[in-house]
Amino acid sequence: MKWFTYLKKGFFLASFFVVSIAGNSQEETTFTNPLLPSGADPWSIYKDGYYYYTHTTGNRLVLWKAKSIADVKSAPQKTVYSPPKGMPYSRQLWAPELHFINNKWYLYFAADSGRNENHRIWVLENPSKDPMEGEWTLKGKVADATDKWAIDASVFQHKGKWYMIWSGWEGDANGEQDIYIARLRNPWTIDGERVRISAPTLDWETHGDLKNVNDPPHVNVNEGPQFLQHGNKVFVVYSASGCWTDYYALGLLSADAGSDLMDPSSWHKNPEPVFKQSTRNGVYAPGHNSFFKSPDGKEDWILYHANAEPGQGCGGHRSPRAQQFTWNKDGMPYFGEPVKSGETLSLPSANRKGKQKKQ
């Protein structure tokens, strides 16, 4: 009867192998939010078969490298830059963004000397093919002639020209953050004047009471601008109201692709937020987003941070989340509602290695 015992063992092992493969296949086609337990201002870029991910850590710049956006939790990570002490960029490193420009990597971030009013934009350069390797060199501060307070820089190319957008102060005192745009001469140099294209004037943009004696009593906020293009339209998606409130949400500026992006009149603001808290789904203060394409280029995805409970503010409770978005017939982006934590979502197309689970 030994052969029968072996047969049973063989059948069991074969069955176990098949179940295991099926289970892995299922795991490789879906994911759930949040992507990490904590991480504000998430940014991701897909290149050469990998997602390179980063978010605000405060005192250093860290990159993650993953085959799938769902693998960030287990992906290798590396601190690529720790600033020296006593410099204007040594403290409060916020909102890093990784870009590949002219065959080099550039890592933009906001930092200060320990005093918020000294926040400015800085950029690092790395000629390595892989941003996890090679040497990062500080190219310097990126500022226009006014050199005012600035955070949340992003860069983009449109019709052969490079631009930077960011959140800044009009003057030298805190109280309002606006969205500015400027042309770039190269990845580390602004060419010409900055132009303000958005200020927080609508009701949903002006939730910003503060209760700290060291802060102004109220701050109106437009921040975290991100460029997006579709068809004959270009967009800037930005975060509005204070991140310390549950009203933190995404707004939308739009312009014709053929218009002068440096002309404020080219930009039109959506009267309502395009992505906001969902009490039904338990998602609060969603914002400071970025965008990425699926590996096959067929899907558009939004990456953002949010809180799981009301009143959690701007601290370590914010976690990175991703979901697919679509386009309306009029060419406007449709972001829908923030999905609840733990809801099963299909991975970006071309990351799915088995039969997709029907949603």
N, C-alpha and C positions, 0 to 999 in steps of 0.2 A: 504493500500500500504506500511505499515511500514515494513512488512516482506521482500518486494522487496528491500527497501532501505537498510535493514540490509544485504540482500544477495549481493547487489552491493558493500557495504562496505567490507563485508567478502571476496568477490572476489578480490577487490582492495588490501586488506591487504595480502591475500594469494599470489597474483601476485607479490606484492612488496617483500614479504618474499622470493619467489623463485628467483626473480631478484637479490636480495641482496646476497643470497647464491651463485648464479652463479658468481656474481661479485667478491665475496670474494674468491671463488674457483680459478677464473682467477688470482687474485692477489697472491694467495698462490702457484701458479705454475711458476711464472715468476718474474724476477727482472731486474733492469737496473743499469748500472754503471754511476757515481761512487757510492760506498757504503756509503761514508761520504763526506761532502764538502771538508774536509782536513784531512790529516793523512799520514805521510811518514813512510817508512819501515814497512809495515803492516805484521802481523804474526797472524796465526790462528791455533788452534788445536781442533779437534773434539773428545769429550770423554763423555760417559755416557749420550748421547742424547743432548749435547749442544756444540755449538761453543764457545770457549774462544778466544777472539780477543784482540790484543794490537797493538799499534804503538808508534812512537816517540812523546813525548810531550815536552821533553827538561828539565823539572825540577822535574818530578815525574814519577811514573809508574802506569798506569791505565789499568784495565781489563774490558772488556765487556763480557756479557754472553747472548747468543741468541740461540733460537731453530733453526733458519735459518740464513744463512750468510746474507740474504737480510734484516734481522731484526736488524742489528747492529745499524742502525740509531735510532731506538726506544728502544733498549735493555738497561737494567740496566747496569750501569757502576760504578766502584769503584776505588778510588785511594788506591792502596794496599801498596805503599811505597813512602814516601817523605824523602829524605836524610837529615840528620842534616847539619847545616852550618859548613863551615870550614874544611871539610874532603876531602880526595883525590877523593872522588866519589860524591861530592855535586853538581856539575855543569854539564851541557851539557850531560844529560842522553839520549843516542841514542840506537836505534835498539833493543828494548827488545824482548826476545823470551821466551815463556813458554813451558816447557817440563815436562813430567811425567816419573820419573825414580825411580825404586825400591819402588813404592807405595808412593812417595813423589813428590811434585811439586817443580820445580826449575825455577827461573826467571833470565835469563842472560841479562846483559845490559853493555854498554860501558859508562864510565863517567870519568870526570876529576875534577880538582880543580879550573877550570876557564881558564886554559891554555891548548890549544889543544895538545901540545906535551906531556902532562901528561895523555892522554887518555889510559885507561886500561880496561880490562874485569872484571866484578864483578858478583857475583851470590847470590841470595836469596833462602832460603829453607822454605817450608811450608808442614807440615805433614797432613794437613786437606784433606778430600776427595774432597772438593770443594775449588778451589783456591780463590774464592771470600770470603771465610770464613777463620777462623783460624788466626794464627800469622806468619808473614814473618820474618825470621831471616837472617841477613847478614852473609853468610859463609865466605866471604872474596874475595880477588883478585884471579883471575885464570890466572896464567902466567907461562911461561917456565923460564928456568934459565937466559935467556938473558933479560927478562923483558922489551922488547921494546914496543913502541907505538902499540896499538891494539884496534880494534873495530869490530863490526859485527860478534860476535861469534855465532856459531851454533854447536849443538852436535848431534851425531847419533851413533847407534849401528850397527855393521856389523860383522857377524860370531862370535858372543859372545863377541866382544871387543868394547869398547866405544872410540869415537874419538871426538876431537874438531877441527873445521875449523874456520878461521878468516882472517881478513885483517890487515896487519901490515907493519911496516917499517923494512927494513933490518938493518939500523943503527939508529942514533938518530936525523937525520935531515929530514924534510919533502921534498918531491920531487917525491916519488913513493910509491904506495901501492901495495903489493903483497899478494897472497893467501898462507896461511900456514896451516899445519895439524900437530896434535900431538895426542898421545894416552892419555887417561884419566885413572887415578888410581881410582878415584871416581868423582862424579859430580862437585867437586870444586878443584880438584888437577890434574895438568898435570904430566904425567909420562914419563920422558925422554925429548929428544930434539925436537924442532920444525923443520919441514921440509917445504921448499918452493916448492909448486907444480905449481905455475903460476905467471908470471910477465907480465905486459902490454908491449908487444913488437910489436903487429900488428897495422897497421894504424888505424883501427877502435877503438882500445883500448887507443889511445894516444891523444885524443882531451882533452885538459886541461889547456888552457891559463887562467891566472888569472890577474886581474887588480887592486888588492888590495895591497897597499904598505906594508902591514903587512904579506903578503903571498909570497911564491916563485913565480917567473914569470910563471911557468908551473908545473903541477903535472900530472903524468901518473897514472891511477887508475885501479886496480882490487879490488873489495870489495863485500860485501853482499853475501858470498858463501852459497849455500844451497845444501844439499845432496839429491840424488834421486836414486832409484834403480828400475831396471826392467829386468826381465829375468836373463841372465848371465852377465849383465853390471851394473856398478855403475857410477853415474854422479855427478859432482859438477857444478851447474849453478851459475854464478857469474855476477856481474854488472861491466861494463867497461866504461872507459872515465869519465871525471868529471861530477858529477850530476848537475853542474852549466851550462852544455852545453846541447843542444838538441840531441847530439850524444850518450848520456847515453843509454846503451843497454845491453842485456844479452848475455854472452858467455857461452860456454860449454866445460867442461873437461870430458873425459870418460876413464874408466879403466875396465879391466876384473874383474868380481866379485871375482875370485879366486886369484888375484894378490896381491902383497904386497902394500897396500895403502900408506905406509910410504916411498916407493921408488918413487922418482919423475919420473923415467923412465916409471912407470906404467901408468902415466896419459898422455893423448893425447888431444891436444887443437883443437877444431873445427876452421877452418880457417876464418869463417864468423860468425857474430852474429846470434843468433837463435831467437831473439825477439828484435825489434827495432821500432823507431818512425814511425808513419803512418800519413803522411800529408793529405792523402785522408780521413782518419777517424778523423783527428784532435786530435791525441794522440802523445804527445811529451815526450821525455826522460823517457820512461818506464823502470823501473828497481827496484832494491832492493826487489826481490820477495821472496815468500815462497810458500810451497805446502801444499795441504790438500786433503784428500779423501772425496768423498760423504758419507753420513751417511750409505749407504748400502755397501760401499767399492768397488763399481763397476766403479766409475769414478775418474779421476785425474783432479785436478784443480790447477790453478796457481793464486796466489794473489800477486799484485804488486802495486806500485804507479806510477803515471804519471801526466803530466801537460796537460791542455786543450788548451794552446796557446804556440807558440814558444817564447823562451827567458825568461821563467818564473823561470828558475833556481832551486835552492835547498830550496826555502822558503816554505811558507804556502800554496802555490797554489797546491802543490802535493796532490793528492787524491787517496785513495785506490780503487782498481778495481779487479774484479775476472772474470775468464772465464775458461771454460773447455779446456783441451788439450788432444791430442791423441798420438799414437805411430806409427812410420813407420814400415814397414815390416822388416827392418834391426835392429829393437829394439831401434832406436833412438827416443827421444821425438820430437813431432811436436807441436810447440806452435802457429803457424799461425800468424795472424796479430792482433794487439790490436784493440778491437772493439770500436766503437765510443760511446760517451756518449749518454745515452738515448735509445740505441738499446735494444730491448726486448730479454732477454735470459731466457732459462729454468733454474729453480733452480736445484741444485745438486739432483740426484736421491734419492728417499726416503724422500725428503723434499717436493715433489710435492703431494698435497692432492686432486687434482682433475684431470680431463682429461687434458693432456699436450697440450699446444698450438702448432700446427704444425708450425715449423720454415720455 
